Amino acid sequence: MARLSEHGIRLSSMSPSFLNSNSTSHTWPFSAVAELIDNASDPGVSAKQIWIDVVDEGGHLCLTFTDNGSGMTPSKLHKMLR
């Protein structure tokens, strides 16, 4: 039986090599922001609005990106994170 997060998403683990390649693919902050915006407009996602907010997470200011696109199914999210 799969273990679930508190939000009902199957828990996954990521390879350190994936984390490294993902974190080094955007060497300029604007390119990471552009990638998030580009992903929101991908075919099948079709977000019409994107919200960028600043939140305090344990004393660290973080940017959050939210769109009103179709999102990923829990299964697709699990597959992406494997």
N, C-alpha and C positions, 0 to 999 in steps of 0.2 A: 504494500500500500504506500502511495506517495505521501511524503510529509508536506504539509501546507503552511504557508505564512499566515499571519493574522488576517491578511486580506484575501485568503483563499487561493493564492497563487502557489503552484508547486515550487518547492525550494530547489534551487539549482546551485551548482558550483562552477566556478570559472577557472580556466587554465591561466596560470600566471603569464604565459606567453601572449594570451589574448589581451589581458589587462595591459601589458607592456606595449603591444602594437597599437591598441586603441588609444592609450594615453600619449603616444608619441606621434600619432598621425596628424595632430593639429598642433603645430608649433607656435601659432599665433592665435590669441583668444578669438579674434574676429572670425577666423576660419571655422572654429568650433561652433560659434553662434550661427554662421552661415549654413553649416551642415544641418543643424537642428531645424532651421527655417526651411531648408531645402527638403528635408525628410517630411516635414508637415505638408508639403505640396506635392509629394509623390503620388502617382496614379494609384487609386484605391484608398488613399488616405483623405485627400481633398479637404484639408482644414481650411476654413474660411476666416478664422481668427486665431491669433497667437498672443498669449499674455506672457510678459516677462516681468517677474517680481523679484524683490530682494527679501529674503527671510533670514532670521537669526536662528542658527542651529548650534546650540551649545556655545554661544559666544563667538561664532564664526558667521560672517555675513556670506550668504550663498545666493546665487541667481537661480531662479526656478523658471522653467519654460513649460507652458501648458498650451495645448491647442485643442480645437474642437473637431479634430479629425476622427476617423473611425477607430484608431488605436489598434492594439494587438490583442488577439485572443490569448487567454492564459496559456494555451498550448504553444502558440507561436512565440510568446515571450520566453517560455521554458526552453524551447528549441534554440532560440537565439543566445541564451545565456549558457547553454551547455558547452 
